[in-house]
Amino acid sequence: MEFFDNFIEKGVIKKIEDVINSKFEVITYTQAIKKLENATKTFEIKPYWGMDLQTEHERYLTEEIIKKPTTVIDYPKEFKAFYMKMNQDNKTVKGMDILVPRIGEIIGGSEREDNLDKLNNRIKELNLETETLNWYLDLRRFGSTPHSGFGLGLERLLQYTTGMANIRDVIPFPRTPKTLHF
């Protein structure tokens, strides 16, 4: 880490220590949208309730408004996966994203729906093909328990912790123009 602190991003060690010792801000998606709508910045893509947050929005929240890593919860169901458990309002899901300055989202996760009938209803609501999802439904058909899952963007986490400016510099074999062969 001293190498990165000396040659890549001065203060990266302190930044990591600050993250370790701080409490992440937790806000709802609705609160995030309101903060973005009230911002004086002109965004490339104007934020509105019901849209998926773009990187510019995630970065603005963590760099300019909240000024630290932030967890955004309760996203609208319209753009989240069918298997995410619905909140009681039937508009949002029990999902979350962890956002960090300079990068945006590094972790996304949710509580998963464990009720087979609710899963089938959600699949119908989204007009998804049941046949392609039978393997997943079978996991619930024969018994399930409340559970959650998440995905971690390892390269994004490495970029954040090392201070590297370009994500390609932390990917072992980046796919870049003139290096892709089909």
JOFENLIN-V295800 format. One record per pair of residues at least 24 apart in sequence whose ideal C-beta (glycine too) atoms are under 6 Angstrom apart, sorted by the first residue. I is the first residue (numbers start at 1). J is the second residue. D is the distance in whole Angstrom. If there is no record, write none. Layout:
i=I j=J d=D
i=I j=J d=D
This chain:
i=4 j=162 d=5
i=4 j=163 d=5
i=8 j=163 d=5
i=9 j=163 d=3
i=12 j=163 d=4
i=16 j=161 d=6
i=19 j=69 d=6
i=22 j=68 d=6
i=24 j=69 d=5
i=24 j=71 d=5
i=25 j=66 d=5
i=25 j=70 d=5
i=26 j=71 d=5
i=27 j=72 d=6
i=28 j=73 d=6
i=28 j=74 d=5
i=29 j=72 d=6
i=29 j=74 d=5
i=29 j=75 d=5
i=32 j=61 d=6
i=32 j=72 d=5
i=35 j=65 d=5
i=50 j=76 d=5
i=52 j=79 d=5
i=55 j=104 d=4
i=58 j=99 d=5
i=58 j=104 d=4
i=58 j=105 d=6
i=59 j=104 d=5
i=62 j=99 d=5
i=62 j=100 d=6
i=62 j=101 d=4
i=63 j=101 d=5
i=69 j=100 d=5
i=70 j=99 d=5
i=71 j=96 d=6
i=71 j=98 d=5
i=72 j=97 d=5
i=82 j=122 d=5
i=82 j=123 d=6
i=82 j=126 d=6
i=83 j=112 d=5
i=83 j=113 d=6
i=84 j=110 d=4
i=85 j=111 d=4
i=85 j=113 d=5
i=100 j=160 d=5
i=103 j=156 d=5
i=103 j=160 d=5
i=106 j=153 d=5
i=106 j=156 d=5
i=106 j=157 d=5
i=107 j=150 d=6
i=107 j=152 d=5
i=108 j=151 d=5
i=109 j=150 d=3
i=111 j=148 d=5
i=112 j=147 d=5
i=114 j=144 d=4
i=114 j=146 d=6
i=116 j=140 d=5
i=116 j=141 d=6
